């Protein structure tokens, strides 16, 4: 089995942001055990920024991007020092791989990233993956590793994604405030819980939270990958997740419809910069016949966008129908709304959103 494991900052650092060697050692022990059982493991690890905060003796985590990038640059090698030492106890080689969003969008970079990670697995390494925070610009960065872990799962055709966090999984209420809250153990691929708006982390050391983990689980599911959100401190959590032990955490079943890399990006990873409201006829055509979105079916255009930006497509009732990349800028889309193809200016594509650039996701966004 090919497994992607993601661990968050709050799980591998203490309240002061110092890397907890005991936690990392236990994690590496479990990964070594999986390797010994014949599984391939890739690790997506947060913690570089917090390690930088600790190394530079700062009293709090800054919020401005230049300082965060500088801290990541200072913290990343310290994070890898710990992983190198702990994996070394098992004669395993940790291989650092830093990624940025274009690695999952640009076809050539996508194939190169996949080739590199697969080759590292073939050589017996444990890839340790993180966002390249030190050089990523604000416009082309993720900001959390949950989505990266999900996209890596798609990239390497993983069988399982394990998202380790500081709580036992997804609950029906906040367990810190409601004593009657209970763990949701299984979420089906089309379950409405896949679209729930969960709260952010209670920790100020990380950048994710349950909302980002739900989004990651959704990405994994639509990649055909089973996902598990579980508590990092649970004993044998990785072996239990691999073995589908009941109650290991919250398991998100893999969807039988698998999106390709481009549509996965459009649906769940690209930034949405506008909204297109369509009439009922267009809605039916998109949902039932998998067509392109023509200008004739557009009732309203909201926001400002450029060609190949991503927009949400909503019905007259405001419900999200799809996401897609537009062929024209917002002003042209507004001027063309409601017009048949024969009535459009010669430079305007008949399709506002071509079906190859559109993903129908009713109730899932």
Protein Blocks (a to p, Z undefined) as FASTA:
>chain_A
ZZdddddfklmccfkopacfklmmmmmmmmmmmmmnopacddddehjlmmmmmmnopabd
cfbfklmmmmmmmmmmmmmmmmmmmmmmnopacddddddfklmmmmmlmmmmmmmmmmmm
mnopacdddddfklocfklcgkiaklmmmmmmmmnopabdcdddfbfbjcfbdfklmmkb
ccdfbdcfklmklmcccdddfbfkbmbdjklmmmmmmmmmmnopacddddfklghklmmm
mnopghklccddddfbdcdfklmmmmmmmccfbdcdddfklmmmmmmnopacdfklpmbd
gdjddehiacddddfkopafbdcddfbdfklmmmmgopafklpcfklcfblbafklcccd
ehiZZ
